[in-house]
Amino acid sequence: MSDDALTLEEYKRYGRQMILEGFGLPGQLKLKKARVAVIGAGGLGCPALQYLAGAGVGHIGIFDFDKVESSNLHRQVLHNTERVGCYKAESAKLALEALNPHVEIIAHIEPILPSNAISLLESYSLILDCTDRPTTRYLMSDAAVRLGIVLVSGAAISMGGQWSVYGGHHRAGIPPPRTERTADYTTGGPGAGTCEEEGVFGPVVGVVGVQMASEAMKVILGLDDEEPRLNLLSLAPSSTPYRSVKTRGPSIKCIACGPNATVTDDLGAVPYEAFCGLTGVPEEEESRGGGQIPRIRVNALREALTSNTSAKNILIDTRQETEYGICSLPESSNIPMETFVKDPIKNVQSLLEESSAEDTAGANIYFLCRRGNDSLVSALALRNALQEADPGNSRNWQIRDVIGGVRAWSKDVDPHFPVY
């Protein structure tokens, strides 16, 4: 069936939206002719894809080279338990084809890189950036500017999220053209954590993803707001759920869309890794922290906790109380990093006193967290506090950080230990 006509079944399927004011048959045909690229079939991509396909967007490209994991399923609603281990793009395609057989779905499982972004996206008229990789975000922004198409960008983490529309100058007769780039609203590289580190409330990504689909459809229909805005969402208790902030126009200093732009179609020449602070040789785990703190593996921790020595062992878990309540080692004590670093020596001294140790000197102090990041910060804080308060180290405390945290414990020591 041509993009210029609807089948009788499509009239019935889309009737409830075609009767909307300003929509009609012309609007439905615009959706059918549209070619939309959705980058990422995860928390944001799943609801966005679901509504785009359901509304009858005729040609949808899904770009995602990750595979479905069980930890995705509480928020990535196109996937299911049976498809754990499958590529997300292919899993999403199956779900969307079951939802609407009248749309063309193309699954791309290769990663989008500076070397292939233009060629992969040049056949599309609109991009939805539903990724969580900083370098991909900036790459999609520059690709959209180079191709002269609209970019709908969104993000979500913890209990908050945001979305906005960039560009729009591909539509003739709607002055002035908006050619701004996402980097024009960013003061530097990525500063936020990931969903794995910070957690994510499922409905947040659902709401943001649906809003992204709504913005994309409004662009296709010519109903979008010409004035650039950044839309903010918070589902935290007692907060205002929605806010909209007017944003400035393109920056004259922008390297992609400014008057002296240096970004060309050769996006491989753009140093995305450096801009996002991701360059350099990965530091060996044992030497992280400048080698100021001895770092041990979880097997060494197990041996230390089970050995028959007279030395007093203190294991401090620096995760948040909520995480500690999910799973913990029975020998550990919970002092979240933010609390511990305020007074490291006092916190350790209190644990030693609670243990009824007759001699607190010479104690072994082990630090543990989820993956070995917060624990290292806490260990360094204790070391620095001791150097300032007790230069001679009369306490003789032995400070050690555990590489890989409780995740490594589950992987290498106790496979029955819960992983979250």
C-alpha positions in Angstrom: 0.0 0.0 0.0 1.3 3.4 -0.9 2.1 6.1 1.7 -0.4 8.2 -0.1 -3.4 6.1 0.9 -4.8 4.2 3.9 -6.3 0.7 4.0 -9.9 0.3 5.3 -8.4 -1.3 8.4 -6.1 1.7 9.0 -9.1 4.1 8.8 -10.6 2.1 11.6 -7.4 1.7 13.5 -6.5 5.4 13.5 -10.0 6.9 13.5 -9.9 8.1 17.1 -6.9 10.4 16.4 -7.9 11.4 12.9 -11.1 13.1 14.2 -9.0 15.5 16.3 -9.0 19.1 15.3 -6.1 19.8 13.0 -5.3 16.2 12.4 -7.7 14.5 9.9 -6.6 12.3 7.0 -3.8 14.7 5.9 -2.3 14.4 9.3 -2.5 10.6 9.3 -0.8 10.5 5.9 2.0 12.7 7.2 2.6 10.1 9.9 2.5 7.3 7.4 5.1 9.0 5.2 7.4 9.9 8.1 10.7 8.2 8.6 11.8 8.3 12.3 15.1 7.0 13.7 14.9 6.0 17.4 18.3 5.7 19.0 18.0 3.3 21.9 15.4 0.7 22.7 15.6 0.9 26.4 13.7 2.8 29.1 13.0 5.9 27.0 12.9 4.2 23.6 10.4 1.5 24.5 7.4 3.8 25.3 8.4 6.2 22.5 8.5 3.4 20.0 5.2 2.0 21.3 3.3 5.2 20.7 5.0 6.1 17.4 4.2 2.7 16.0 0.7 2.7 17.5 0.0 6.1 16.0 1.0 4.8 12.5 4.4 6.4 11.9 5.1 4.5 8.7 8.9 3.9 8.8 10.8 3.4 12.1 14.4 2.6 12.4 15.5 1.2 15.8 19.2 1.5 16.6 20.5 -0.4 19.6 23.3 -3.0 19.9 22.7 -3.9 23.6 20.9 -7.1 24.6 17.9 -7.5 26.9 18.7 -8.1 30.6 16.3 -9.1 33.3 17.2 -5.8 35.2 15.7 -3.9 32.2 12.3 -5.4 32.4 10.8 -3.2 35.2 10.9 -0.2 32.8 11.6 -1.3 29.3 8.1 -2.4 28.5 8.5 -3.7 24.9 10.8 -6.6 26.1 9.9 -9.7 28.1 11.4 -12.5 30.0 11.5 -14.9 27.0 13.7 -12.4 25.1 16.4 -11.9 27.7 19.6 -12.2 25.9 18.2 -11.0 22.5 19.2 -7.8 20.9 17.0 -5.0 22.1 16.4 -3.7 18.6 15.2 -7.0 17.4 13.1 -7.6 20.5 11.4 -4.2 20.1 10.7 -4.9 16.4 8.9 -8.1 17.3 6.7 -6.3 19.8 5.9 -3.4 17.5 5.1 -5.6 14.5 2.6 -7.4 16.8 1.1 -4.1 17.8 0.8 -2.6 14.3 1.5 -4.7 11.1 1.0 -1.6 9.0 4.3 0.1 9.9 7.8 -0.8 8.6 10.3 -1.5 11.4 14.0 -1.8 10.7 16.2 -3.1 13.5 19.9 -2.0 13.4 22.1 -3.9 15.8 25.4 -2.2 14.9 26.5 0.7 17.0 26.2 4.2 15.6 29.7 5.7 15.4 31.1 9.0 14.1 32.3 7.1 11.1 28.8 5.8 10.1 26.2 8.1 11.7 25.5 10.2 8.6 25.2 7.3 6.3 22.9 5.4 8.7 20.6 8.4 9.5 20.5 10.2 6.1 17.3 8.5 5.0 15.4 9.6 8.1 13.5 12.9 8.7 13.5 13.0 12.5 15.7 11.5 15.2 14.7 10.5 18.8 17.7 10.3 21.1 16.8 7.8 23.8 20.3 6.8 24.7 22.2 7.0 28.0 25.7 7.3 26.5 27.1 10.8 26.6 29.2 10.5 23.5 26.2 9.2 21.5 24.1 12.1 22.7 26.5 14.7 21.3 27.0 12.6 18.2 23.3 12.5 17.5 23.1 16.3 18.0 25.8 17.0 15.5 24.4 14.4 13.0 20.9 16.1 13.2 22.5 19.5 12.6 24.5 18.2 9.6 21.4 16.5 8.1 19.1 19.4 8.8 16.5 17.4 10.7 14.8 17.6 14.0 16.2 16.0 17.1 14.0 15.1 20.1 16.2 14.4 23.0 15.3 13.0 26.4 16.9 11.7 29.6 15.8 10.1 32.9 17.4 8.9 36.0 16.3 8.3 39.6 12.9 10.0 39.9 13.5 12.8 37.4 13.8 13.4 33.7 13.7 15.9 30.9 13.0 16.3 27.2 13.3 18.9 24.5 13.2 19.5 20.7 16.1 20.8 18.8 16.2 22.0 15.2 13.1 22.2 12.9 14.4 24.2 10.0 13.6 21.4 7.6 10.0 22.6 7.5 9.8 25.3 4.8 7.9 28.5 5.5 8.2 28.5 9.3 10.7 31.3 10.3 13.0 31.6 12.1 14.8 28.3 11.7 15.9 26.7 14.9 19.3 25.1 14.4 20.4 24.9 18.0 22.3 21.9 19.2 22.0 20.0 22.5 25.6 21.1 23.4 24.4 24.7 23.3 22.5 24.0 26.5 25.3 22.0 28.2 28.1 23.5 30.1 30.4 20.6 29.9 30.7 16.8 29.8 28.4 14.4 31.6 28.0 14.8 35.3 25.2 12.5 36.2 25.5 8.9 37.1 23.8 6.0 35.4 20.6 4.1 36.1 22.7 1.2 37.4 24.4 3.6 39.9 21.6 6.0 40.8 18.6 3.8 40.2 15.5 4.7 38.1 11.8 4.9 38.8 10.1 3.1 36.0 7.2 5.5 35.4 9.7 8.4 35.0 11.2 6.9 31.8 7.7 6.0 30.7 6.4 9.5 31.0 9.5 11.0 29.3 9.4 8.5 26.5 5.8 9.1 25.8 6.4 12.9 25.8 9.2 12.4 23.3 6.8 10.5 21.0 4.3 13.3 21.4 6.9 15.9 20.5 8.0 13.9 17.5 4.4 13.5 16.2 3.7 17.2 16.7 6.8 18.0 14.6 5.6 15.6 11.8 2.1 17.2 11.9 3.5 20.7 12.0 1.9 21.4 15.4 5.1 21.8 17.5 6.0 24.9 19.5 8.5 27.0 17.6 9.9 28.5 20.8 12.6 26.2 22.2 11.9 24.9 25.7 13.5 22.4 28.1 10.8 20.3 29.8 11.5 19.0 33.3 9.8 16.1 35.2 10.1 15.1 38.8 8.0 12.3 40.4 9.7 12.6 43.7 7.4 13.1 46.7 6.2 16.6 47.4 7.7 18.0 44.2 6.1 19.9 41.3 5.8 17.2 38.6 6.3 19.4 35.5 8.2 22.5 34.7 9.0 24.1 31.3 12.0 26.4 30.9 12.4 28.7 27.9 15.9 28.2 26.4 18.0 30.5 24.4 18.7 30.2 20.7 21.8 28.8 19.0 25.1 29.9 20.4 27.3 31.8 18.1 30.2 29.8 19.5 28.7 26.5 18.7 31.2 24.4 16.7 28.3 22.6 14.8 25.7 25.3 14.1 27.4 28.6 14.8 28.7 31.0 12.0 32.2 29.7 12.4 31.2 26.0 12.7 34.1 23.6 12.4 32.0 20.3 12.5 31.6 18.9 9.0 30.0 15.7 7.7 33.2 14.0 8.8 32.0 13.4 12.3 35.0 11.1 12.9 37.1 14.2 13.3 35.1 15.4 16.3 36.8 14.4 19.7 33.6 13.2 21.4 35.5 11.0 23.9 37.7 13.9 25.0 34.7 16.3 25.3 33.0 13.8 27.6 36.1 13.3 29.7 36.4 9.6 28.7 39.9 9.5 27.2 43.0 8.0 28.7 44.2 4.5 29.5 41.9 2.8 32.1 43.6 2.7 35.5 44.4 -0.7 37.0 42.0 -1.5 39.8 44.7 -2.1 42.3 46.3 1.3 41.6 43.1 3.4 41.6 43.3 6.2 44.1 46.9 6.8 43.3 48.0 3.7 45.1 47.5 5.5 48.5 45.2 2.7 49.7 45.9 -1.1 49.4 43.1 -2.6 47.3 42.3 -6.3 47.7 40.1 -8.7 45.8 37.0 -10.3 47.4 38.7 -13.7 47.8 41.3 -12.0 50.0 38.6 -10.4 52.0 36.9 -13.8 52.6 40.2 -15.2 53.8 40.8 -12.3 56.1 37.3 -12.6 57.6 37.6 -16.3 58.2 41.2 -16.5 59.4 42.0 -17.3 63.0 44.0 -14.3 63.9 43.9 -12.0 66.9 43.6 -8.9 64.7 40.3 -7.0 65.0 38.5 -6.8 61.6 36.0 -4.1 60.8 34.1 -4.3 57.5 32.4 -1.0 56.6 29.7 -1.1 53.8 29.4 2.4 52.4 26.3 1.9 50.3 23.1 3.8 51.0 20.9 2.4 53.8 18.2 1.3 51.2 20.8 -0.7 49.2 22.3 -2.2 52.4 18.8 -3.4 53.3 18.6 -5.3 50.0 21.6 -7.5 50.7 24.7 -7.3 52.9 27.5 -9.4 54.3 26.7 -10.5 57.9 30.1 -9.3 59.1 29.6 -5.7 57.8 28.4 -2.5 59.3 26.6 0.1 57.3 27.9 3.7 57.2 26.9 5.5 53.9 29.8 7.3 52.2 28.3 10.8 52.7 28.0 10.1 56.5 31.3 8.4 56.9 33.5 11.1 55.3 32.1 13.8 57.6 34.1 12.3 60.5 36.0 9.1 59.5 38.0 8.6 62.6 35.0 9.0 65.0 32.9 6.6 62.8 35.6 3.9 63.0 36.2 4.4 66.7 32.5 4.0 67.4 32.5 0.6 65.5 35.5 -0.6 67.4 33.9 0.4 70.8 30.7 -1.4 69.8 32.7 -4.5 69.1 34.0 -4.5 72.7 37.5 -4.7 71.4 40.0 -4.4 74.3 42.7 -3.0 72.1 41.6 -0.9 69.1 45.1 -0.5 67.9 46.2 -2.6 64.9 42.6 -3.1 63.6 42.1 -4.0 60.0 39.6 -1.7 58.4 38.0 -2.9 55.2 35.8 -0.8 53.0 33.1 -2.3 50.7 30.4 -0.9 48.5 28.4 -2.0 45.4 31.2 -1.8 42.8 34.3 -0.4 44.6 33.8 3.4 44.0 32.2 4.9 47.1 34.3 2.6 49.3 37.5 3.9 47.9 36.4 7.5 48.6 35.7 6.5 52.2 39.0 4.7 52.6 40.9 7.7 51.3 39.0 10.0 53.6 40.0 7.9 56.6 43.6 7.8 55.5 43.7 11.5 55.1 42.1 12.2 58.4 44.5 9.9 60.2 47.5 11.6 58.6 46.3 14.9 59.8 45.2 13.9 63.3 47.7 11.2 64.0 50.9 11.6 61.8 52.7 8.9 63.8 49.9 6.4 63.2 49.8 5.3 66.8 46.5 3.5 66.2 48.2 1.4 63.5 45.0 0.9 61.7 45.4 -1.0 58.5 43.1 0.4 55.8 42.1 -1.7 52.8 39.5 -1.2 50.0 37.7 -4.1 48.4 37.8 -4.1 44.6 34.5 -4.7 42.8 32.3 -4.5 46.0 29.4 -6.8 46.6 29.0 -7.5 42.9 32.4 -9.1 42.9 31.5 -11.0 46.0 28.5 -12.5 44.3 30.5 -13.3 41.2 33.7 -14.7 42.7 32.8 -15.9 46.3 29.1 -16.6 46.8 26.9 -17.1 43.7 23.8 -17.1 45.9 24.5 -13.5 47.1 21.8 -11.3 45.4 22.8 -8.9 42.6 20.7 -5.9 41.9 
